[in-house]
Amino acid sequence: EPGEKGEPGAKGDGGPPGPRGFPGNPGLKGARGLSALSYHTAFSMGLTDPVPANIDKPIRFNKHLYNQDHHYDDATGKFHCSIPGVYFFTYHITVYPKDARVALFKNDRPVVITYDKYHEGNLDQASGSVIQRLQAGDKVWLQIYEEKEFAGVYADNTNDSTFSGFLLYPDMEVAVKKEKVVEDRRRRSVKIGR
């Protein structure tokens, strides 16, 4: 005849690991992410003629090398920022027949100034470049700096002077807000269409 049930014994040692289980089901597809590549703007402009000696006006580059988004306005000579972010600007100028001093301006303040002393009988070259953070509405341009005696920026059919710029990367905080607005509009239009 069986006796009374005894007290439980001490916990035993752990056993060896079991075989690996089957993989789980894939998760739901995540929301579409942002890509810096979806935000772009660039321009590259040249001159067709020597620059007039205007010291208080932007140089109007009127030879379109690239300006697909039309953010460079050849009527005013200014680049208009519409996508906040970090930009790279560069300029290469032919200097003839006198000295040249140009400045790259951002919102009425010179950022970079370049000077080239013209050497009689030569065509000189001068250049400058800069990286700048811009907000929507900021403007960037080149102009003769301070004195009209330094207006030796030159161009003709075989000698170019150019001004270019492009977005390196957008301010993602602003881009996220813009993407949210676009997504909200898309959702509203889908609801209206149903």
C-alpha positions, 0 to 999 in steps of 0.5 A: 500500500502506497505511503503518504506524499513526501516533501518536494525535492531541491531544484535540479540543475538546468538542462542543456539548451534546446534546439533553435525554434522556428523564426517568427512572422515578419513585422508590419511594414514601417512608415516611409522614412525621410531621405536627404536625397528627396530634398535638392536644389542647385544652380550654376550660372555664368556671365556673358559680358564684363560686369558693370562697375556697380558696387551696391548691386549684385552681379547678375549672372545670366548664362544658364548652365544649370538652374532647374529649380529656378532658385537663382534669379537672374533678374536680381542676381540672387539665390533665394533659399527655399529649403533650409539646410547647409549649402556649398557656394563657389565662384570662379571669375576671370579678371580683366582689364583691372583689379577685382574684389568680389564678396559673397553676401548672405542677407546684406552681409559679406561672408567671403571676400576675394581680391585679385590684382590684375597684371597687365597683359594677362587674364587672371583667375580668382575663386572662392567657396564657402559652406553656409547654413541657410534658412528659408528666405535667406538670399546669397549673391556676389557683388563688387566689394566697396570700390568700383575700381575693383570691377575687373570681373570679366567674361566673353565667348571664350573666358567664363566667370561662374557662380554655383551653389547646391544643398549639401543636406537639409535641416531634417527637423524642418524636412520632417515637418514638411513631410508630415504636411505632405502626408496629411494632405495625401491622407485627406485626399484619399479620404475625399476620394472614397 
